[in-house]
Amino acid sequence: MTLAAHQLGLGAIWKSAPFHEGVAIQKVLDLSPDDVFLGWVNLGQRGPERGTGLRPRPDIGEVARRLAVDGTPAPYGS
């Protein structure tokens, strides 16, 4: 659905939430016991186009860590 909305020139995003089960959500959405609520799609106007240039690549060593066998974090690449 989001791809179709984008093709039509709309902005669209799939949303979900941790509270997707329960009596309240079943009542609000008129769900039967066999229905499963997975999320919703927000539709709207798209904002101004952003540049399509490449973003600078982060230094992976500054943002990533590896875990040793015993679970101790260590710098990436060491």
C-alpha positions in Angstrom: 0.0 0.0 0.0 2.8 2.4 0.8 4.4 1.8 -2.6 1.1 2.4 -4.4 0.6 5.6 -2.4 4.1 6.9 -3.2 3.4 6.1 -6.9 0.3 8.3 -6.7 2.4 11.2 -5.3 1.3 10.7 -1.7 3.5 10.4 1.4 2.9 7.1 3.2 4.4 5.3 6.2 3.6 2.0 7.8 3.2 2.3 11.6 2.8 -0.4 14.3 2.7 -0.2 18.0 3.4 -2.5 21.0 -0.3 -2.2 22.0 -1.7 -4.1 19.0 -3.6 -6.7 21.1 -6.4 -6.3 23.6 -10.1 -5.7 24.1 -9.9 -1.9 23.6 -8.2 -2.2 20.2 -10.6 -4.9 19.2 -13.6 -2.6 20.1 -12.2 0.5 18.4 -11.4 -1.3 15.2 -14.4 -3.6 15.4 -12.2 -6.7 15.1 -13.5 -10.2 15.4 -11.6 -12.7 17.6 -10.1 -14.1 14.4 -8.8 -10.7 13.2 -5.2 -9.7 13.9 -4.2 -6.0 14.0 -0.7 -5.5 12.6 -0.5 -1.8 12.2 -1.8 1.1 10.0 -0.7 3.3 7.1 -0.5 7.0 7.5 -1.2 8.9 4.2 -0.6 12.6 3.5 1.1 15.1 1.4 4.7 14.7 0.8 7.1 17.4 2.1 9.6 19.2 0.0 12.0 16.9 -1.8 15.3 16.4 0.0 18.6 16.2 -1.8 19.6 12.8 -3.1 23.3 13.2 -2.5 25.2 10.7 -0.6 25.5 11.2 3.2 29.0 11.0 4.7 29.8 7.5 5.9 30.5 7.3 9.7 33.7 5.7 11.0 32.4 2.2 11.9 34.9 2.0 14.7 33.3 4.9 16.5 29.7 3.6 16.4 30.0 -0.2 16.5 31.3 -2.7 19.1 31.8 -6.4 19.0 31.1 -8.9 21.8 33.8 -11.2 23.0 32.8 -14.8 23.7 32.3 -14.0 27.3 30.0 -11.1 26.4 32.5 -8.3 27.0 32.2 -5.4 24.5 35.3 -4.5 22.6 36.0 -2.0 19.9 35.1 -3.1 16.4 38.0 -4.5 14.4 40.1 -5.4 17.4 
